[in-house]
Amino acid sequence: MNFQIKEIILWPRNRAHALRRVTFRPGVVNVITGASQTGKSAIVPIIDYCLGSGRCAIPVNTIRDQTEWFGLLLQTPKGELLLGRREPGDFQSTGDMFIAEGSSLTVPASAPAKNTNRDFVKTYLDELAGLTSLDFDPEAAGTFRARPSFRDLAAFLFQPQNIIANPDVLFFKADTMEHRQKLQTIFPYVLGVLTAEILAKRHRLDELRKLDRRLSRELESIRQSSNRWLAELHIALTKARELGLVPTTTPTRLPQDQAIRLLRSVANRDYEPPAVSEASVDSVMQELSGLRNDEAELSLEMTQLRQRWTEMSRLRRAATEYRRALQIEEERLGMSEWFLTNSEESAVCPICGNGMGQTHEHLQQLVTSLQSVERARTEFRTLPETFDREYARVRTRIGNLSEQLGAVQKRIAALQSLSEKERTHRYTELSASRFVGRLEADLALFDNLNSDNDLLKRREELAIELRQLTEEVDERALKAKEQRALDRLSVLISRLLPDLGVERAEDPVALSIGELTLKIKRLRREDFLWEVGSGSNWLSYHVATALALQEYFTELSNSPVPSFLILDQPSQVYFPKKIATKPEDVDLDPQLAEDDVWRVHKIFEVLAQVSNALSQKVQIIVLDHAADTVWGDIPGVFLVEEWRGGAKLVPETWLRDNAE
């Protein structure tokens, strides 16, 4: 997702001071270099805090004492976005936030006033990233299997000082069990293996399996009741003989088929109708009228929901086809921009060497069309994340209504099927009527089990849909797709390792989602990252993995992961000692050996190579001690600010004026 940082803003507590703004360039390697204790490592927690983190990890004392609000100006697919968050004071965090969006924003000169809260900002960022609203597990409400959130994506954005060369932890915040489990869950989703459509089908599959289990229990209950009645069949014959419903000469022990036929004749026998009161008939008619009204209301709601579901299905298909059409058109027009760029100065075709003539005008038209398609694709990323939730709700409601409507219609049919004689039969001899009533119920239960009834039909239809969905949500195919994604990621990581100076860089590397670390495949064994020695190796593997992931995300058609990466102190493993030996030398930089200078230079070279290769699609921010004498000659690496000689994140004027 095109989501890059334009500025970090600090609004001072002292309103007489000007606000502090740190400006970054999009799509390149931005470097803030400086001495220790100048505020470099506060950049990561400031950005994380403004993006809705649960607690404030910004260092206390100087920075938080002098700052009233922290802010972030961002470039997003919708334009510019300004997020501000109040300094929490004596608390771990605060939900007070400020949000503004537009094509071009003006940063307020004074501290903003709260106009929203953290929960709203988190929801807004979820929708901006196009994250699904469906849980990974239908039963996962409130657990690490719940739906993905924008906050989960922070694992791929930051490599702070305590992580970037850590042999045990590869990702930001993956040192806690809660974040580890959630990151393991969302990895297939961010890799593009799981999609919102597959998750929706998983939810539907879960619903159908629950329904199938319920129908199985109902059928089993009918079967058990029927078997129990058959086992007591002779008791029913004895009772019928006692009540005079069958001849007294009827044997108690008859073959099962004969006994059932005889009892069925008892249940179906016509009796002389006694007088029926008006009140009894009226009660039946009232019940039937009420059921008719229920049927009409349920049918109307069912019709409306089916129409809505049909329209939503069409919209889902249309959105998918529209995105695919834009992608195809963008791929076909993409070559025109390269032709135009490589032929403008020489007016010569970069392929055949012939003169371009009037072709430039045609190329410019194609490039204009390409830009139009890219804008359209940026503006239309995906359907709102609430669409999936509504789609699942409508489908579930249709299933519930179908059950309710079927039950009402069965009750109506039962009332209508009662003949006058059957309705008045209840007014004959009490004992006989009770016996016949039970007999009818038992025979109906027996018939339900042994005939092609609605319950069996429904279960057969359910089995067909279950088989179809199970094939569409093929877990083995998803696992194979996940492995292909990890193989591609391994290629991207391995390609960077030789330039980063890793020992035995030719050994294949694989990302383990289960362990959230790297596995290095030796000749006879596989070693995890923590089993590989040397801080420089750990650093190189971290940098290569973070860059490879960002490159992989750019290859996806709709990645939700923001397109920026922040590295804090990547050269720390090469700074074992400082020059400073006296208090007045505290601002002096650590001393690098010649070989270490070369290694740090190679890190910046790799960062620039990846950034340039991705054509400004990813922004990289580096916070480091290393001065521009180490990396200043590398194309694509730009100095944001140098914090030495009194220059820091918090201006000296803020501190001096407040001290006075």
C-alpha positions as CSV (number, residue, x, y, z in Angstrom):
1,M,0.0,0.0,0.0
2,N,1.3,3.4,-0.9
3,F,1.7,4.7,2.6
4,Q,4.8,6.8,3.3
5,I,6.0,9.4,5.8
6,K,6.3,13.0,4.8
7,E,6.9,14.6,8.2
8,I,7.2,14.0,11.9
9,I,5.8,17.0,13.9
10,L,6.4,17.9,17.6
11,W,4.1,20.6,19.0
12,P,5.9,22.3,22.0
13,R,4.2,22.8,25.4
14,N,5.5,26.3,25.4
15,R,3.2,28.0,22.8
16,A,5.9,30.7,22.2
17,H,8.1,28.1,20.5
18,A,7.8,27.2,16.8
19,L,6.7,23.6,16.2
20,R,9.5,21.1,15.3
21,R,9.2,19.4,11.8
22,V,11.4,16.6,10.4
23,T,10.8,16.2,6.7
24,F,11.4,13.0,4.7
25,R,11.5,12.3,1.0
26,P,9.2,9.6,-0.4
27,G,10.5,6.5,-2.2
28,V,14.2,7.0,-1.3
29,V,16.7,6.2,1.5
30,N,16.4,9.0,4.1
31,V,19.1,9.2,6.8
32,I,19.1,11.0,10.1
33,T,22.7,10.9,11.4
34,G,23.9,12.1,14.8
35,A,25.6,11.5,18.1
36,S,24.2,9.5,21.0
37,Q,21.4,11.0,23.1
38,T,20.1,13.3,20.3
39,G,16.7,11.6,19.9
40,K,17.3,9.3,16.9
41,S,15.9,6.2,18.6
42,A,12.8,8.2,19.6
43,I,11.7,8.4,15.9
44,V,10.4,4.8,15.9
45,P,8.2,5.1,19.0
46,I,6.9,8.5,17.9
47,I,5.7,7.1,14.6
48,D,4.3,3.9,16.2
49,Y,2.5,6.1,18.9
50,C,0.9,8.2,16.2
51,L,-0.2,5.1,14.3
52,G,-2.3,4.0,17.3
53,S,0.0,1.8,19.5
54,G,-1.5,0.7,22.8
55,R,1.2,2.3,24.9
56,C,3.6,5.2,24.6
57,A,7.2,4.1,24.3
58,I,8.6,7.6,23.6
59,P,11.4,8.3,26.0
60,V,10.4,10.3,29.1
61,N,12.1,13.4,30.5
62,T,13.4,15.7,27.7
63,I,11.3,14.7,24.7
64,R,8.0,14.2,26.5
65,D,8.5,17.0,29.0
66,Q,8.9,19.5,26.1
67,T,6.2,18.2,23.8
68,E,2.5,18.6,24.1
69,W,1.4,16.7,20.9
70,F,3.2,14.3,18.5
71,G,2.2,14.3,14.9
72,L,2.7,12.4,11.6
73,L,2.0,13.7,8.1
74,L,1.5,10.8,5.7
75,Q,1.1,10.2,2.0
76,T,-1.7,7.6,1.4
77,P,-3.7,6.3,-1.6
78,K,-6.4,9.0,-0.7
79,G,-4.0,11.9,-0.4
80,E,-2.4,13.4,2.7
81,L,-3.3,12.3,6.2
82,L,-2.3,14.1,9.4
83,L,-2.4,12.1,12.6
84,G,-1.7,13.8,16.0
85,R,-1.7,12.3,19.5
86,R,-1.5,13.9,22.9
87,E,1.5,13.3,25.1
88,P,0.1,11.0,27.8
89,G,1.5,12.8,30.9
90,D,1.5,10.5,33.9
91,F,-0.3,7.7,32.1
92,Q,1.1,5.0,29.8
93,S,-0.9,6.3,26.9
94,T,-3.9,8.4,25.9
95,G,-6.7,7.9,23.4
96,D,-6.9,11.6,22.5
97,M,-6.0,12.0,18.9
98,F,-6.4,14.4,16.0
99,I,-7.0,13.5,12.4
100,A,-7.3,15.4,9.1
101,E,-7.2,14.3,5.5
102,G,-7.1,16.0,2.1
103,S,-5.2,16.4,-1.1
104,S,-2.8,18.9,0.4
105,L,-2.8,19.7,4.2
106,T,-1.5,22.6,6.2
107,V,0.1,21.6,9.5
108,P,-1.4,23.6,12.4
109,A,1.2,26.0,13.9
110,S,-0.1,25.4,17.4
111,A,-1.0,22.1,19.1
112,P,-4.3,20.7,17.7
113,A,-7.4,20.0,19.7
114,K,-8.7,16.5,20.0
115,N,-11.3,15.6,17.3
116,T,-11.2,11.8,17.5
117,N,-9.8,8.9,19.5
118,R,-7.4,6.0,19.1
119,D,-10.2,3.4,18.3
120,F,-11.5,5.5,15.4
121,V,-8.0,6.0,14.0
122,K,-7.3,2.3,14.2
123,T,-10.6,1.5,12.4
124,Y,-9.8,4.2,9.8
125,L,-6.3,2.7,9.1
126,D,-7.9,-0.8,8.9
127,E,-10.2,0.4,6.1
128,L,-7.5,2.4,4.4
129,A,-5.3,-0.7,4.2
130,G,-8.3,-2.7,2.8
131,L,-8.1,-5.3,5.6
132,T,-10.8,-7.9,5.8
133,S,-13.3,-7.7,8.7
134,L,-13.6,-11.5,8.9
135,D,-11.8,-13.5,11.6
136,F,-9.3,-16.1,10.6
137,D,-11.3,-18.5,12.8
138,P,-15.1,-18.1,13.0
139,E,-14.9,-18.9,16.8
140,A,-11.9,-16.6,17.4
141,A,-13.5,-13.4,18.8
142,G,-11.0,-11.7,21.0
143,T,-8.2,-14.1,20.4
144,F,-5.0,-14.1,18.3
145,R,-7.1,-15.9,15.5
146,A,-9.3,-12.8,15.2
147,R,-9.4,-10.5,12.1
148,P,-6.2,-8.7,11.0
149,S,-5.6,-5.1,12.0
150,F,-3.4,-2.3,10.9
151,R,-1.5,-2.5,14.2
152,D,-0.5,-6.1,13.3
153,L,1.4,-4.8,10.2
154,A,3.8,-2.8,12.4
155,A,5.9,-6.0,12.6
156,F,7.1,-5.4,9.0
157,L,7.7,-1.6,9.3
158,F,10.2,-1.2,12.1
159,Q,13.6,-2.6,13.0
160,P,14.4,-0.7,16.2
161,Q,17.7,-0.8,18.0
162,N,16.8,-3.8,20.2
163,I,15.6,-5.9,17.2
164,I,17.8,-5.1,14.2
165,A,20.7,-7.4,15.3
166,N,18.8,-9.6,17.7
167,P,19.5,-13.3,17.1
168,D,16.3,-14.4,18.9
169,V,13.7,-12.0,17.5
170,L,13.4,-11.2,13.8
171,F,10.3,-8.9,13.8
172,F,9.1,-5.9,15.7
173,K,7.3,-6.8,19.0
174,A,7.5,-10.5,18.2
175,D,9.3,-10.9,21.6
176,T,5.9,-11.2,23.3
177,M,3.7,-14.3,23.1
178,E,0.6,-12.4,22.1
179,H,2.2,-10.6,19.2
180,R,4.1,-13.8,18.1
181,Q,0.8,-15.7,17.8
182,K,-1.0,-13.0,16.0
183,L,1.9,-12.5,13.5
184,Q,2.0,-16.3,12.8
185,T,-1.7,-16.1,12.1
186,I,-1.6,-13.1,9.7
187,F,1.5,-14.1,7.8
188,P,-0.4,-16.2,5.1
189,Y,-2.8,-13.2,4.7
190,V,-0.1,-10.6,4.2
191,L,1.8,-12.9,1.8
192,G,-1.4,-13.0,-0.4
193,V,-2.1,-16.7,0.3
194,L,-5.3,-16.1,2.2
195,T,-7.8,-13.6,0.7
196,A,-11.0,-12.1,2.0
197,E,-12.9,-14.4,-0.4
198,I,-11.3,-17.5,1.0
199,L,-11.9,-16.4,4.6
200,A,-15.6,-15.8,3.7
201,K,-15.8,-19.3,2.3
202,R,-14.2,-20.6,5.5
203,H,-16.9,-18.9,7.5
204,R,-19.6,-20.4,5.3
205,L,-18.0,-23.8,5.5
206,D,-18.0,-23.5,9.3
207,E,-21.7,-22.6,9.3
208,L,-22.5,-25.6,7.1
209,R,-20.6,-28.0,9.2
210,K,-22.4,-26.8,12.3
211,L,-25.8,-27.2,10.5
212,D,-24.7,-30.7,9.3
213,R,-23.9,-31.7,12.8
214,R,-27.3,-30.4,14.0
215,L,-29.2,-32.3,11.3
216,S,-27.2,-35.4,12.1
217,R,-28.3,-35.2,15.7
218,E,-31.9,-34.7,14.7
219,L,-31.8,-37.7,12.3
220,E,-30.1,-39.8,15.0
221,S,-32.7,-38.8,17.5
222,I,-35.5,-39.8,15.1
223,R,-33.7,-43.1,14.4
224,Q,-33.4,-43.9,18.1
225,S,-37.0,-43.1,18.8
226,S,-38.1,-45.2,15.9
227,N,-36.0,-48.1,16.9
228,R,-37.3,-47.9,20.5
229,W,-40.9,-47.9,19.2
230,L,-40.3,-50.9,17.0
231,A,-38.8,-52.7,20.1
232,E,-42.1,-52.1,22.0
233,L,-44.4,-52.8,19.1
234,H,-46.1,-55.7,20.9
235,I,-47.0,-53.4,23.8
236,A,-48.8,-51.1,21.3
237,L,-50.8,-54.1,19.9
238,T,-51.8,-55.2,23.4
239,K,-53.0,-51.7,24.3
240,A,-55.0,-51.4,21.0
241,R,-56.7,-54.8,21.8
242,E,-57.6,-53.6,25.3
243,L,-59.2,-50.4,24.0
244,G,-61.2,-52.4,21.4
245,L,-59.4,-50.7,18.5
246,V,-58.4,-54.2,17.1
247,P,-60.2,-57.5,17.3
248,T,-59.7,-59.3,20.7
249,T,-58.5,-62.4,18.7
250,T,-55.5,-60.5,17.3
251,P,-52.3,-62.2,18.4
252,T,-50.0,-60.0,20.5
253,R,-46.9,-61.3,18.6
254,L,-47.2,-60.6,14.9
255,P,-44.4,-60.2,12.3
256,Q,-43.2,-56.6,12.2
257,D,-44.7,-55.7,8.8
258,Q,-48.2,-57.1,9.7
259,A,-48.1,-55.3,13.1
260,I,-47.3,-52.0,11.5
261,R,-50.0,-52.3,8.9
262,L,-52.6,-53.2,11.6
263,L,-51.6,-50.2,13.7
264,R,-51.6,-47.9,10.7
265,S,-55.2,-49.0,10.0
266,V,-56.1,-48.0,13.6
267,A,-54.5,-44.6,13.2
268,N,-56.3,-44.0,9.8
269,R,-59.7,-45.3,10.9
270,D,-62.7,-43.0,10.5
271,Y,-64.8,-42.3,13.6
272,E,-68.2,-40.9,13.9
273,P,-67.8,-37.2,14.5
274,P,-69.2,-35.9,17.7
275,A,-70.6,-32.3,18.0
276,V,-67.9,-29.7,17.5
277,S,-68.2,-26.4,19.2
278,E,-67.8,-23.1,17.5
279,A,-65.0,-22.1,19.9
280,S,-62.8,-25.1,19.0
281,V,-63.1,-24.4,15.3
282,D,-62.4,-20.7,15.8
283,S,-59.2,-21.4,17.7
284,V,-57.9,-23.5,14.9
285,M,-58.8,-20.8,12.3
286,Q,-57.1,-18.1,14.5
287,E,-53.9,-20.2,14.7
288,L,-54.0,-20.8,11.0
289,S,-54.5,-17.1,10.3
290,G,-51.6,-16.2,12.5
291,L,-49.3,-18.7,10.8
292,R,-50.3,-17.2,7.4
293,N,-49.3,-13.8,8.5
294,D,-45.9,-15.1,9.8
295,E,-45.4,-16.9,6.5
296,A,-46.1,-13.7,4.5
297,E,-43.7,-11.6,6.6
298,L,-40.9,-14.2,6.4
299,S,-41.4,-14.6,2.7
300,L,-41.2,-10.8,2.1
301,E,-38.0,-10.5,4.1
302,M,-36.6,-13.6,2.4
303,T,-37.3,-12.1,-1.0
304,Q,-35.6,-8.8,0.0
305,L,-32.5,-10.6,1.4
306,R,-32.2,-12.8,-1.7
307,Q,-32.3,-9.8,-3.9
308,R,-29.7,-8.0,-1.8
309,W,-27.4,-11.1,-1.8
310,T,-27.7,-11.4,-5.6
311,E,-26.8,-7.7,-6.0
312,M,-23.8,-8.0,-3.5
313,S,-22.6,-11.1,-5.4
314,R,-22.7,-9.2,-8.7
315,L,-20.9,-6.3,-7.1
316,R,-18.1,-8.6,-5.7
317,R,-17.6,-10.2,-9.2
318,A,-17.7,-6.8,-10.9
319,A,-15.1,-5.4,-8.4
320,T,-12.8,-8.3,-9.1
321,E,-13.1,-8.0,-12.9
322,Y,-12.6,-4.3,-12.7
323,R,-9.4,-4.6,-10.7
324,R,-8.2,-7.3,-13.1
325,A,-8.9,-5.1,-16.1
326,L,-7.0,-2.2,-14.6
327,Q,-4.1,-4.4,-13.9
328,I,-4.0,-5.8,-17.5
329,E,-4.3,-2.3,-18.9
330,E,-1.5,-1.0,-16.6
331,E,0.8,-3.9,-17.7
332,R,0.2,-3.3,-21.3
333,L,0.8,0.5,-21.1
334,G,3.8,0.1,-18.7
335,M,6.4,-0.2,-21.5
336,S,5.4,3.2,-22.9
337,E,6.9,5.1,-19.9
338,W,10.2,3.3,-20.3
339,F,10.3,4.1,-24.1
340,L,9.5,7.8,-23.4
341,T,12.1,8.1,-20.7
342,N,14.9,6.5,-22.6
343,S,14.3,8.3,-25.9
344,E,13.5,11.9,-24.9
345,E,17.1,13.2,-24.8
346,S,18.5,11.3,-27.9
347,A,15.2,11.2,-29.9
348,V,16.4,7.7,-30.9
349,C,14.6,4.4,-30.3
350,P,16.4,2.6,-27.4
351,I,15.8,-0.8,-29.1
352,C,16.4,-0.4,-32.8
353,G,18.3,2.9,-32.9
354,N,16.1,4.6,-35.5
355,G,14.8,8.1,-35.1
356,M,11.6,8.6,-33.2
357,G,10.0,11.3,-35.3
358,Q,6.4,12.0,-34.2
359,T,6.4,8.9,-32.1
360,H,7.1,11.0,-28.9
361,E,3.6,12.5,-29.1
362,H,2.0,9.0,-29.3
363,L,4.2,7.8,-26.4
364,Q,3.2,10.8,-24.3
365,Q,-0.5,10.0,-25.0
366,L,0.2,6.4,-23.8
367,V,2.0,7.6,-20.7
368,T,-0.9,9.9,-19.9
369,S,-3.3,7.0,-20.3
370,L,-1.0,4.9,-18.0
371,Q,-1.1,7.6,-15.3
372,S,-4.9,7.7,-15.6
373,V,-5.1,3.9,-15.1
374,E,-2.7,4.1,-12.2
375,R,-4.8,6.8,-10.5
376,A,-8.0,4.8,-11.1
377,R,-6.3,1.7,-9.6
378,T,-5.1,3.7,-6.6
379,E,-8.6,5.3,-6.0
380,F,-10.3,1.9,-6.4
381,R,-8.3,-0.6,-4.2
382,T,-11.0,-2.9,-2.9
383,L,-14.5,-3.0,-1.6
384,P,-14.9,-1.6,2.0
385,E,-14.0,-4.0,4.7
386,T,-17.5,-3.7,6.0
387,F,-18.8,-5.3,2.8
388,D,-17.5,-8.8,3.7
389,R,-19.1,-8.6,7.1
390,E,-22.5,-7.5,5.6
391,Y,-22.2,-10.2,2.9
392,A,-21.7,-12.9,5.6
393,R,-24.5,-11.5,7.7
394,V,-27.0,-11.5,4.8
395,R,-26.1,-15.1,3.9
396,T,-26.5,-16.2,7.5
397,R,-29.8,-14.4,7.8
398,I,-31.1,-16.1,4.7
399,G,-30.2,-19.5,6.2
400,N,-32.0,-18.6,9.4
401,L,-35.1,-17.4,7.6
402,S,-35.2,-20.5,5.5
403,E,-35.4,-22.6,8.7
404,Q,-38.1,-20.4,10.2
405,L,-40.2,-20.3,7.0
406,G,-39.9,-24.1,6.6
407,A,-41.1,-24.6,10.2
408,V,-44.1,-22.2,9.7
409,Q,-45.1,-23.9,6.4
410,K,-45.0,-27.3,8.0
411,R,-47.3,-26.1,10.8
412,I,-49.7,-24.7,8.2
413,A,-49.7,-27.9,6.2
414,A,-50.4,-29.9,9.4
415,L,-53.4,-27.7,10.3
416,Q,-54.8,-27.8,6.7
417,S,-54.3,-31.6,6.4
418,L,-56.5,-32.3,9.4
419,S,-59.9,-33.4,8.2
420,E,-63.0,-32.7,10.1
421,K,-63.1,-36.2,11.3
422,E,-59.5,-36.1,12.4
423,R,-60.0,-32.8,14.2
424,T,-63.1,-34.0,16.0
425,H,-61.6,-37.4,16.9
426,R,-60.1,-35.8,20.0
427,Y,-63.6,-35.4,21.4
428,T,-64.2,-39.2,21.5
429,E,-63.2,-41.5,24.2
430,L,-60.3,-39.9,26.1
431,S,-58.1,-43.0,26.4
432,A,-58.5,-44.1,22.8
433,S,-57.8,-40.7,21.5
434,R,-54.6,-40.4,23.5
435,F,-53.5,-43.8,22.3
436,V,-54.2,-43.0,18.7
437,G,-52.5,-39.7,19.0
438,R,-49.3,-41.3,20.3
439,L,-49.7,-43.9,17.6
440,E,-49.9,-41.3,14.8
441,A,-46.8,-39.6,16.1
442,D,-44.8,-42.8,16.4
443,L,-45.9,-43.8,12.8
444,A,-45.0,-40.4,11.5
445,L,-41.6,-40.7,13.2
446,F,-41.1,-44.1,11.6
447,D,-42.1,-42.8,8.2
448,N,-39.8,-39.8,8.5
449,L,-36.9,-42.1,9.0
450,N,-37.7,-44.5,6.2
451,S,-38.9,-42.1,3.5
452,D,-37.4,-39.3,1.4
453,N,-38.5,-36.5,3.7
454,D,-37.5,-32.9,3.9
455,L,-34.8,-33.5,6.5
456,L,-33.0,-36.1,4.4
457,K,-33.3,-34.0,1.3
458,R,-31.9,-31.0,3.1
459,R,-29.0,-33.0,4.4
460,E,-28.2,-34.3,0.9
461,E,-28.3,-30.7,-0.5
462,L,-26.0,-29.7,2.4
463,A,-23.6,-32.4,1.6
464,I,-23.3,-31.2,-2.0
465,E,-22.6,-27.6,-0.9
466,L,-20.1,-28.9,1.7
467,R,-18.2,-30.9,-0.9
468,Q,-18.1,-27.9,-3.3
469,L,-16.9,-25.4,-0.6
470,T,-14.3,-28.0,0.7
471,E,-12.9,-28.2,-2.8
472,E,-12.8,-24.4,-3.2
473,V,-11.1,-24.0,0.2
474,D,-8.5,-26.7,-0.4
475,E,-6.1,-26.5,2.5
476,R,-3.5,-28.5,0.7
477,A,-3.6,-26.1,-2.2
478,L,-3.3,-23.2,0.2
479,K,-0.4,-24.8,1.9
480,A,1.3,-25.3,-1.5
481,K,0.6,-21.6,-2.4
482,E,2.1,-20.6,0.9
483,Q,5.2,-22.6,0.2
484,R,5.6,-20.9,-3.2
485,A,5.3,-17.5,-1.5
486,L,8.0,-18.5,1.0
487,D,10.2,-19.8,-1.8
488,R,9.9,-16.5,-3.6
489,L,10.8,-14.7,-0.4
490,S,13.8,-16.9,0.1
491,V,15.1,-16.0,-3.4
492,L,14.7,-12.3,-2.6
493,I,16.5,-12.6,0.7
494,S,19.4,-14.8,-0.7
495,R,20.0,-12.3,-3.5
496,L,20.9,-9.6,-1.0
497,L,23.1,-11.6,1.4
498,P,26.4,-11.6,-0.6
499,D,26.4,-7.8,-0.7
500,L,25.7,-7.6,3.0
501,G,28.9,-9.5,3.8
502,V,27.2,-12.6,5.3
503,E,29.5,-15.6,6.0
504,R,28.6,-18.5,3.6
505,A,26.1,-16.3,1.8
506,E,25.5,-19.1,-0.7
507,D,23.7,-21.3,1.9
508,P,19.9,-21.3,1.1
509,V,17.8,-19.3,3.5
510,A,14.1,-19.9,4.4
511,L,11.6,-18.0,6.5
512,S,9.9,-20.2,9.2
513,I,6.4,-18.9,10.0
514,G,6.1,-21.3,12.9
515,E,9.3,-20.0,14.5
516,L,9.2,-16.5,13.1
517,T,12.8,-16.6,12.3
518,L,15.2,-17.7,9.5
519,K,16.5,-21.2,8.8
520,I,19.9,-21.5,7.1
521,K,20.2,-24.7,5.2
522,R,23.7,-26.2,5.6
523,L,25.0,-29.3,3.9
524,R,23.8,-31.7,6.5
525,R,21.5,-29.7,8.8
526,E,19.4,-26.6,9.1
527,D,20.4,-23.9,11.6
528,F,18.1,-21.3,13.0
529,L,19.2,-17.7,13.1
530,W,20.0,-17.8,16.8
531,E,22.4,-20.7,16.1
532,V,24.5,-18.5,13.7
533,G,27.3,-16.5,15.3
534,S,28.4,-12.9,14.8
535,G,26.4,-9.7,15.3
536,S,27.2,-8.7,11.7
537,N,25.6,-11.8,10.4
538,W,22.5,-11.3,12.5
539,L,22.3,-7.7,11.3
540,S,22.7,-8.7,7.7
541,Y,19.9,-11.3,7.9
542,H,17.6,-8.8,9.6
543,V,18.2,-6.2,6.9
544,A,17.9,-8.6,4.0
545,T,14.6,-10.1,5.4
546,A,13.0,-6.6,6.0
547,L,14.0,-5.4,2.5
548,A,12.9,-8.7,0.8
549,L,9.5,-8.5,2.5
550,Q,8.9,-5.0,1.3
551,E,10.0,-6.0,-2.2
552,Y,7.6,-9.0,-2.1
553,F,4.7,-6.8,-0.9
554,T,5.2,-4.5,-4.0
555,E,4.8,-7.6,-6.2
556,L,1.3,-8.2,-4.8
557,S,-1.7,-6.5,-6.5
558,N,-3.2,-5.3,-3.3
559,S,-0.9,-5.5,-0.3
560,P,-2.2,-4.0,2.9
561,V,1.3,-3.4,4.3
562,P,2.5,0.2,4.3
563,S,5.4,0.9,2.0
564,F,7.9,2.2,4.4
565,L,10.7,0.7,6.5
566,I,12.6,2.2,9.4
567,L,16.0,0.9,10.5
568,D,17.4,2.1,13.8
569,Q,21.2,2.0,14.3
570,P,22.1,-0.7,11.6
571,S,25.8,0.1,12.2
572,Q,25.7,-0.6,15.9
573,V,27.5,-3.9,15.6
574,Y,30.5,-2.1,14.2
575,F,30.7,0.5,17.0
576,P,32.2,-1.5,19.9
577,K,33.9,1.5,21.6
578,K,33.6,5.3,21.6
579,I,36.3,7.8,21.1
580,A,35.1,9.9,24.0
581,T,37.0,9.4,27.3
582,K,36.1,12.7,28.9
583,P,32.7,14.3,29.7
584,E,33.3,17.1,27.3
585,D,33.8,14.6,24.5
586,V,30.3,13.1,24.8
587,D,29.3,14.3,21.3
588,L,32.2,12.6,19.6
589,D,31.2,9.7,17.3
590,P,32.4,6.1,17.7
591,Q,35.5,5.2,15.8
592,L,35.2,2.8,12.9
593,A,38.0,0.6,11.6
594,E,38.6,0.7,7.9
595,D,37.0,-2.7,7.3
596,D,34.0,-1.7,9.4
597,V,33.5,1.5,7.3
598,W,33.4,-0.7,4.2
599,R,30.8,-3.0,5.7
600,V,28.6,-0.1,6.8
601,H,29.0,1.5,3.3
602,K,27.8,-1.8,1.8
603,I,24.7,-1.8,4.0
604,F,23.7,1.6,2.6
605,E,24.6,0.5,-0.9
606,V,22.1,-2.4,-0.6
607,L,19.4,-0.1,0.8
608,A,19.9,2.3,-2.1
609,Q,19.9,-0.6,-4.7
610,V,16.6,-2.0,-3.4
611,S,15.0,1.5,-3.2
612,N,16.1,2.4,-6.7
613,A,15.0,-1.0,-8.1
614,L,11.5,-0.5,-6.7
615,S,11.1,2.9,-8.5
616,Q,10.2,4.9,-5.3
617,K,7.5,2.4,-4.3
618,V,9.1,1.9,-0.9
619,Q,10.5,4.6,1.5
620,I,13.4,3.6,3.8
621,I,14.4,5.7,6.8
622,V,17.8,5.0,8.5
623,L,18.7,6.4,12.0
624,D,22.4,6.0,12.6
625,H,25.6,7.2,14.0
626,A,27.4,6.9,10.7
627,A,28.1,10.3,9.1
628,D,27.7,11.1,5.4
629,T,31.5,10.5,5.0
630,V,30.5,6.8,5.1
631,W,27.5,6.8,2.7
632,G,27.3,10.3,1.2
633,D,28.5,9.3,-2.2
634,I,25.8,6.6,-2.8
635,P,23.1,7.6,-5.3
636,G,19.6,7.5,-3.8
637,V,20.7,8.1,-0.2
638,F,19.7,11.5,1.1
639,L,20.5,13.3,4.3
640,V,17.4,14.4,6.2
641,E,19.2,16.1,9.2
642,E,22.5,15.8,11.1
643,W,22.2,16.0,14.8
644,R,25.6,17.1,16.1
645,G,27.0,20.2,17.6
646,G,23.9,20.9,19.6
647,A,21.4,19.9,16.9
648,K,18.8,17.4,18.2
649,L,15.3,16.2,17.8
650,V,14.2,18.7,20.5
651,P,15.6,22.1,19.7
652,E,18.1,23.7,22.1
653,T,15.9,26.8,22.2
654,W,13.0,24.9,23.7
655,L,15.3,23.6,26.5
656,R,17.1,27.0,27.0
657,D,14.0,29.1,27.2
658,N,12.2,26.7,29.5
659,A,15.3,26.6,31.8
660,E,15.3,30.3,32.0
